[in-house]
Amino acid sequence: MIRKLTALACVAAVLIASLARIGEAQAQARYPDKPVRMIVPAPPGSGPDAIGRILSAKLGEMWGQSVLVENVVGAGGNLGHDRGAKAPPDGYTMLMGLIGPMSVAPSLGEKMPFDPVKDLAPVTLLIRLANILAVHPSVPVNNLRELIAYAKQNPGKLRYGHPGSGTSNHLSAEQFNMMAGLAISGVPYKASSQMTTDLLGGHIEMMFHNAPVVLPHVRSGALRAIAITGLQRNPAAPEIPSLNEAGVPGYEVSAWYAMYVPTGTPAAIIARLNADIAKVLAMPDVKTWVEAQAGAAGGGSPEALAEFQAAETVKWRTLIKAANIKPQ
């Protein structure tokens, strides 16, 4: 009798597990059947927020479901990343991962509340963005070679602004220092907007910043563009040479944003997100917008994003160690 009951219990357990798997498969087939949350660890009006709003609108139309952007700011982006990493792994929370928390902060020795590799599953790269090296017009240089020569001949006269350790602005400058053999000092700011204001006012001499922010000031004559951080010139500003061609061979730095979900999210849902985001990135109006930001659209598989992120982590770990960069 006991054996029969045990056997029946085993059969029941198998049946329950099978029904659960069927239920999960049906739920994944209907995905998404309710609103989806997209966590953006940056403030409204920022670069990550801008592309997040475009994605949310396009995916919402595609799915017939609301995609709600949730801006979570704080702790250098770690607060938003942590919230995304600890969300239920059901596909209804996406996280826009940023270069700092995902590939830089781990090498700065910061105490992080999440593990960017173990706690988050890659979906796809969204965009890579170039920075522009700009100087105040009072700096007596017109190109990169003149800037390097001036910095060497006048130690201590140049300062660059940056909105915190590990940001692409900071890394761009320190990579420049290392590759050009310079020691230009950095001035940290709580916000990139204040950094830009100070450069316009001549309170600092130079900065690396996102092209959409810098270009209007360059074209008005308020700032002078020296070079762009991509390997080649950018179609959004073809008149500006790259650092690579203008005097620092091999130089390349990009800010980037990518989509992640909590680890444990079903593979079928990750594949669906990957395919649908690829469709959005291929839309003509989205491609035009990306190009206007001096950006390059992402795309690619989850595996390609994981490899890219790992390569970025190694690249910045090497720089952080060589330049002795510390968290602020």
SVG drawing of the C-alpha trace seen along z (x, -y; Angstrom):
<svg xmlns="http://www.w3.org/2000/svg" viewBox="-2 -84 60 86">
<polyline fill="none" stroke="black" stroke-width="0.4" points="0.0,0.0 2.8,-2.4 4.6,-1.6 1.4,-2.4 0.9,-5.7 4.6,-6.6 4.2,-5.7 1.0,-7.8 2.8,-10.7 5.6,-10.5 3.2,-10.4 1.3,-13.4 4.6,-15.3 5.6,-14.7 2.1,-15.7 2.3,-19.0 5.7,-19.8 4.6,-19.1 1.5,-21.3 3.8,-24.0 6.1,-23.8 3.1,-23.9 1.8,-27.0 5.2,-28.7 5.4,-27.9 2.0,-29.4 2.8,-32.5 6.0,-33.0 4.1,-32.5 1.7,-35.3 4.5,-37.6 4.0,-40.4 0.4,-40.3 0.8,-43.2 2.8,-46.4 6.6,-46.1 8.9,-48.3 12.2,-49.7 14.6,-51.0 16.8,-53.8 19.5,-54.7 19.7,-58.3 17.6,-61.4 14.9,-62.6 16.3,-64.4 19.6,-62.6 21.0,-60.5 20.0,-57.1 16.5,-58.6 16.1,-59.8 16.8,-56.4 14.8,-54.7 11.7,-56.8 12.2,-56.0 12.4,-52.3 9.4,-52.4 7.2,-54.0 8.2,-51.7 8.0,-48.5 4.7,-49.6 3.3,-50.0 4.7,-46.6 3.4,-44.7 0.1,-46.5 1.3,-47.0 2.6,-49.9 6.4,-50.1 6.9,-52.4 10.3,-54.2 11.3,-54.4 14.2,-56.8 16.1,-55.7 19.0,-58.0 21.6,-57.7 24.9,-56.2 26.5,-56.8 23.9,-54.7 24.3,-51.7 20.9,-52.3 19.0,-51.8 21.2,-48.8 20.6,-47.2 16.9,-47.6 17.0,-46.0 19.2,-43.2 16.9,-42.3 13.6,-42.5 11.6,-39.3 13.1,-37.4 9.9,-37.2 10.6,-39.5 8.5,-42.4 11.5,-44.4 14.2,-45.5 17.3,-47.5 19.3,-49.9 22.8,-49.1 25.4,-51.9 29.2,-51.6 30.1,-52.9 28.3,-50.4 28.6,-47.5 32.2,-47.7 34.1,-50.4 32.9,-50.5 34.0,-46.9 37.6,-47.9 37.4,-51.1 37.1,-49.1 33.6,-50.4 31.4,-48.4 28.5,-47.5 25.2,-46.1 24.9,-43.8 27.2,-41.8 27.1,-43.1 27.9,-39.7 26.2,-37.2 23.0,-39.2 22.1,-40.5 21.6,-38.7 22.5,-40.5 19.9,-41.1 21.5,-43.4 23.7,-46.4 21.7,-49.6 24.0,-52.4 27.7,-53.5 28.3,-57.2 31.4,-59.3 32.6,-62.2 34.1,-65.4 37.2,-67.0 36.4,-70.7 38.4,-73.6 37.5,-77.1 38.5,-79.7 41.0,-81.3 43.2,-78.2 45.7,-79.0 45.4,-75.8 43.5,-74.8 44.2,-71.1 45.2,-68.1 49.0,-68.3 49.0,-71.9 47.0,-70.9 49.5,-68.2 52.4,-70.5 50.8,-73.3 50.0,-70.9 53.7,-69.7 55.1,-73.2 52.7,-74.6 52.3,-72.0 49.4,-72.7 47.7,-75.3 45.1,-72.9 42.3,-71.3 39.5,-69.1 36.0,-68.7 34.3,-65.4 31.1,-64.4 32.7,-61.7 35.2,-58.8 34.4,-56.1 32.2,-58.2 33.0,-58.1 34.0,-61.8 36.6,-61.0 37.8,-57.8 38.2,-59.7 40.4,-62.3 42.5,-59.7 43.0,-57.6 44.1,-60.7 46.6,-61.5 48.0,-58.0 48.3,-57.7 49.7,-61.2 52.0,-61.2 50.3,-64.1 49.3,-64.9 46.3,-67.2 44.4,-67.3 40.7,-66.6 38.0,-68.7 35.1,-66.6 31.5,-67.9 28.3,-66.6 26.6,-67.1 27.8,-67.3 25.6,-70.4 27.6,-72.4 30.8,-71.1 29.6,-72.5 28.6,-75.8 32.1,-76.2 33.8,-75.4 31.7,-78.0 32.6,-80.5 36.3,-79.8 36.5,-78.4 38.1,-75.2 40.0,-74.8 38.7,-71.6 36.4,-68.7 35.3,-65.5 31.5,-65.4 28.7,-63.9 28.5,-65.2 24.9,-66.4 25.8,-68.7 29.0,-70.0 28.2,-70.6 25.7,-73.5 28.4,-75.4 31.1,-74.6 28.9,-75.8 28.1,-79.0 31.8,-79.7 31.5,-79.4 33.7,-76.3 36.4,-74.9 36.2,-71.3 39.6,-69.6 38.8,-65.9 36.2,-63.2 36.8,-59.9 35.7,-57.4 38.3,-55.7 37.1,-57.6 35.3,-60.9 31.6,-60.9 29.0,-61.7 27.2,-64.0 30.4,-66.2 32.6,-65.2 34.7,-68.3 36.1,-67.1 39.0,-64.6 39.3,-61.6 42.0,-61.5 43.2,-58.4 43.9,-60.2 44.9,-63.6 47.8,-62.5 47.0,-59.7 47.0,-56.5 44.8,-53.7 42.8,-56.0 39.1,-55.1 36.5,-55.6 32.8,-55.2 30.0,-55.6 27.5,-52.8 24.1,-51.7 22.8,-48.1 19.7,-46.2 19.7,-43.6 17.2,-41.6 17.6,-39.9 19.4,-36.6 17.0,-33.7 14.7,-35.4 13.6,-32.6 15.7,-32.3 12.6,-32.5 11.8,-35.9 15.4,-37.1 15.3,-36.0 12.0,-37.8 13.4,-41.0 16.5,-40.7 14.6,-40.3 12.1,-43.1 14.7,-45.6 16.7,-44.8 13.6,-45.7 13.3,-49.0 17.0,-49.9 16.6,-49.1 13.7,-51.6 14.7,-54.5 13.6,-57.2 15.5,-55.6 18.6,-55.2 18.4,-58.9 18.1,-59.8 21.1,-57.7 23.2,-59.2 22.3,-62.7 23.7,-61.9 27.0,-60.9 26.2,-57.4 26.3,-53.9 23.3,-51.7 23.9,-48.5 22.1,-45.2 23.6,-41.8 23.1,-38.7 23.2,-38.4 26.4,-36.5 28.0,-39.3 27.0,-41.8 28.5,-39.6 31.8,-39.5 31.8,-43.2 31.1,-44.0 34.0,-41.6 36.4,-43.3 35.4,-46.8 35.9,-45.6 39.5,-44.5 40.2,-47.7 39.1,-50.0 40.7,-47.8 44.0,-48.3 43.6,-52.1 42.4,-52.4 45.4,-50.5 47.9,-52.4 46.4,-55.8 45.8,-54.9 42.2,-56.2 40.2,-56.1 36.5,-56.3 35.1,-59.6"/>
</svg>
